[in-house]
Amino acid sequence: MSTQAHKTSPWEAVTRFGRSIAVPLGAVVLALVIGAIIIQASGASAWKAYEALARGAFGNAHGWQRTLEKTTPLIFSGLAVAFAFKAGLFNIGAQGQLLFGAITAAWVGFAVHGMPPGIHAAVALTAGAVAGGLYGALPGALKTYTGAHEVITTIMLNYIAMGFTDYLANGPLKDTTPGNIVARTPQILESARLPTWGWLPFGFLLAIVASAFAWWLLQRTTLGFEIRTVGQNPHAARYAGMKVARTIILTMVISALFAGIGGAVETQGVVGRYEPGFNANLGFDGITVALLGKTDPFGVIPAALLLGAMRAGSNQMQFKAHVAQEITDVVQALMLFFVAADMIVRWLLRMRAAEEGEKITLSTGWGSH
Amino acid sequence: MNTPASFANWKLFWKRWGIGLTTTAVVVAAILYYYARTPQVTEAVLASTLRQSVPLVLGALCGLMGERAAVINIGIEGQMLMAAFVAFLVNVYTGNLLLGVTAGILIGALLGLLLAFMSVTLKIDQIIGGTVINILAIGLTGYFYKVGLSAHGKLNPIPLGPLAKIPLIGPVLFDNPPITYASIILVFVVHYVLFYTPWGLRTRAVGEHPRAADTLGINVYLVRYVNVVVGGALAGLAGAYLSLEAVGSFERLMTNGRGFVALAVMIFGKWTPLGSWGAALLFGFATALQTQLQFGGKVNIPPQFIGMLPYLLTIIVLAGFVGRARPPAADGIPYEKEG
């Protein structure tokens, strides 16, 4: 948890790393095994299903591109959840923040003319991030000033964001090209598009940079120290003279910024416009990604890659092995269950109990500050 | 004190019941006023208020059963969704509504057991435990759902003889489908159990001061398990209501956040069954009004904004009431036995 003061030998570092990924790895394996049992039970071949899934995700350049495209928003929403976790906050609102980021980026992308390509894309990204961040300030402020628990407020704000963006895409921002009857914004301009180099989407690189930024912010800045202290012990933080209220709001804003960029990247890099109902579960997926990645900014990347690959390959799986795509949701839920219930996994692996510092407490009662 | 006893009593009486009585008077006056003007619409809105409140009050009862024993249940949404689905499936394959409802209740209880296992035995953070249930429910119902299945009928209103013929009150209160009746009865049952039985006393003791309860020989773990499982059964009934009574079918994600709204209802109701019922009726009214506005077509507000009403109300309620109402003291804290 905390940075070690004494020098560690390489072997120690390796074993520590091994121990730290044992639980997520065990959870993934267990979830895949149970998923296989469910697939077999419903009359299909689990082996064929997983093979088709893997081929769909990594079989060729196109597969890789789809996998990375699916991974990108998952990294961002996973980062959003993981970052808030560090301050003891549970941001289930990544979904809504992402929607606002996506539609704002789309709006800047199609409505602002005459900007040079790189600048236009950057402005749209920033606008998306700010929109998401501001939407995240709301539950943060509600928590600090009224004690309303962020789990409920962020979920309610998700529904409100869905309604609001739906309204925008149906009304003021609707695509008015002749013949269009569905709710969506116009296509963004070429100058706001994010490029894809070969099979490598630019957004994926951005997501890696964002992870590094989150790590730096948490581990190398005063704000990060305050965030972690508030997460571990708000009373101690207050006693030490930290402004807990300010830290909580700021954490929510930064967390939501990540979600907002995630939405913007999806719009500018993949979809090319805003359409309601895209990636409806990204907020919840972010929770799985964050916990699978042990709420570590870098741990989020492989976790998101795993889930992204499952999303990208599930089409092929349905097509070739006739297994419904939703099995990936089940496997994902099982992963989350086993990671959360790491007592079970540890017991199966005969490992010692989690050290005190590793536990995060979110539920010390409603409205406790 | 120099104040005469009767005056002091009056003051006490007013302090305790004043707000409630005033609100009731205002509500009754408003209902009569609108009934005099547009009887049919008023009846429709009130009947719809009661029915919309059913899943919310059952969810709130589930939440408060758990929290009175210090277990936060954020998985009500998932319990409802799974129960709605299983109740529907059982009905589809057996053609029996009662079996469907029973299956819904059982699956709700089973998920309650899972939550209790996670939060009481494994001592996983309760918020995460509940979230696991929610995500599991979305995944499982999505995977096993097949388009084109249809339920065999749905639970229909049972008019209670002459009572149903009373104007205004009859159609609203005494002409309802079974789960709606059950939810009203359950409010009073849970109220009685919680405040007038030894079990209720034990539950509250475990929620406020588990160490003291343990010292007195109360099995803290058992009380928590039973409460969370029974709560799960109530959420399961709410799920069965959604698929077999309200709609007569199952749709993906049909709970639509009701499990979370139910938690706000519980908080607004100050962790009491009667208070929750009042809060649920208020939310039910907001939803009923919303449908009335949407289909009445008289006002010119985009439907998406009208649809936000219950969610906005939830946030406002949470923001306004959380600080003022006091949750059980040990809420959300796993109990560690000494020694």
Boltz contact constraints between the chains, C-beta under 6 A:
constraints:
  - contact:
      token1: [A, 90]
      token2: [B, 127]
      max_distance: 6.0
  - contact:
      token1: [A, 142]
      token2: [B, 319]
      max_distance: 6.0
  - contact:
      token1: [A, 146]
      token2: [B, 319]
      max_distance: 6.0
  - contact:
      token1: [A, 147]
      token2: [B, 322]
      max_distance: 6.0
  - contact:
      token1: [A, 147]
      token2: [B, 323]
      max_distance: 6.0
  - contact:
      token1: [A, 148]
      token2: [B, 318]
      max_distance: 6.0
  - contact:
      token1: [A, 148]
      token2: [B, 319]
      max_distance: 6.0
  - contact:
      token1: [A, 148]
      token2: [B, 322]
      max_distance: 6.0
  - contact:
      token1: [A, 152]
      token2: [B, 260]
      max_distance: 6.0
  - contact:
      token1: [A, 152]
      token2: [B, 263]
      max_distance: 6.0
  - contact:
      token1: [A, 152]
      token2: [B, 318]
      max_distance: 6.0
  - contact:
      token1: [A, 153]
      token2: [B, 315]
      max_distance: 6.0
  - contact:
      token1: [A, 155]
      token2: [B, 260]
      max_distance: 6.0
  - contact:
      token1: [A, 156]
      token2: [B, 311]
      max_distance: 6.0
  - contact:
      token1: [A, 156]
      token2: [B, 314]
      max_distance: 6.0
  - contact:
      token1: [A, 156]
      token2: [B, 315]
      max_distance: 6.0
  - contact:
      token1: [A, 159]
      token2: [B, 257]
      max_distance: 6.0
  - contact:
      token1: [A, 159]
      token2: [B, 311]
      max_distance: 6.0
  - contact:
      token1: [A, 160]
      token2: [B, 308]
      max_distance: 6.0
  - contact:
      token1: [A, 160]
      token2: [B, 311]
      max_distance: 6.0
  - contact:
      token1: [A, 163]
      token2: [B, 304]
      max_distance: 6.0
  - contact:
      token1: [A, 163]
      token2: [B, 307]
      max_distance: 6.0
  - contact:
      token1: [A, 163]
      token2: [B, 308]
      max_distance: 6.0
  - contact:
      token1: [A, 166]
      token2: [B, 304]
      max_distance: 6.0
  - contact:
      token1: [A, 167]
      token2: [B, 302]
      max_distance: 6.0
  - contact:
      token1: [A, 167]
      token2: [B, 304]
      max_distance: 6.0
  - contact:
      token1: [A, 284]
      token2: [B, 135]
      max_distance: 6.0
  - contact:
      token1: [A, 324]
      token2: [B, 143]
      max_distance: 6.0
  - contact:
      token1: [A, 326]
      token2: [B, 142]
      max_distance: 6.0
  - contact:
      token1: [A, 326]
      token2: [B, 143]
      max_distance: 6.0
  - contact:
      token1: [A, 327]
      token2: [B, 143]
      max_distance: 6.0
  - contact:
      token1: [A, 329]
      token2: [B, 139]
      max_distance: 6.0
  - contact:
      token1: [A, 329]
      token2: [B, 142]
      max_distance: 6.0
  - contact:
      token1: [A, 330]
      token2: [B, 139]
      max_distance: 6.0
  - contact:
      token1: [A, 330]
      token2: [B, 140]
      max_distance: 6.0
  - contact:
      token1: [A, 330]
      token2: [B, 143]
      max_distance: 6.0
  - contact:
      token1: [A, 333]
      token2: [B, 135]
      max_distance: 6.0
  - contact:
      token1: [A, 333]
      token2: [B, 136]
      max_distance: 6.0
  - contact:
      token1: [A, 333]
      token2: [B, 139]
      max_distance: 6.0
  - contact:
      token1: [A, 336]
      token2: [B, 132]
      max_distance: 6.0
  - contact:
      token1: [A, 336]
      token2: [B, 135]
      max_distance: 6.0
  - contact:
      token1: [A, 337]
      token2: [B, 132]
      max_distance: 6.0
  - contact:
      token1: [A, 340]
      token2: [B, 124]
      max_distance: 6.0
  - contact:
      token1: [A, 340]
      token2: [B, 128]
      max_distance: 6.0
  - contact:
      token1: [A, 340]
      token2: [B, 132]
      max_distance: 6.0
  - contact:
      token1: [A, 341]
      token2: [B, 122]
      max_distance: 6.0
  - contact:
      token1: [A, 341]
      token2: [B, 124]
      max_distance: 6.0
  - contact:
      token1: [A, 343]
      token2: [B, 122]
      max_distance: 6.0
  - contact:
      token1: [A, 362]
      token2: [B, 125]
      max_distance: 6.0
  - contact:
      token1: [A, 362]
      token2: [B, 127]
      max_distance: 6.0
  - contact:
      token1: [A, 363]
      token2: [B, 72]
      max_distance: 6.0
  - contact:
      token1: [A, 363]
      token2: [B, 125]
      max_distance: 6.0
  - contact:
      token1: [A, 363]
      token2: [B, 126]
      max_distance: 6.0
  - contact:
      token1: [A, 363]
      token2: [B, 127]
      max_distance: 6.0
  - contact:
      token1: [A, 363]
      token2: [B, 332]
      max_distance: 6.0
  - contact:
      token1: [A, 364]
      token2: [B, 332]
      max_distance: 6.0
  - contact:
      token1: [A, 365]
      token2: [B, 327]
      max_distance: 6.0
  - contact:
      token1: [A, 365]
      token2: [B, 331]
      max_distance: 6.0
  - contact:
      token1: [A, 365]
      token2: [B, 332]
      max_distance: 6.0
  - contact:
      token1: [A, 366]
      token2: [B, 322]
      max_distance: 6.0
  - contact:
      token1: [A, 366]
      token2: [B, 327]
      max_distance: 6.0
  - contact:
      token1: [A, 367]
      token2: [B, 322]
      max_distance: 6.0
  - contact:
      token1: [A, 367]
      token2: [B, 323]
      max_distance: 6.0
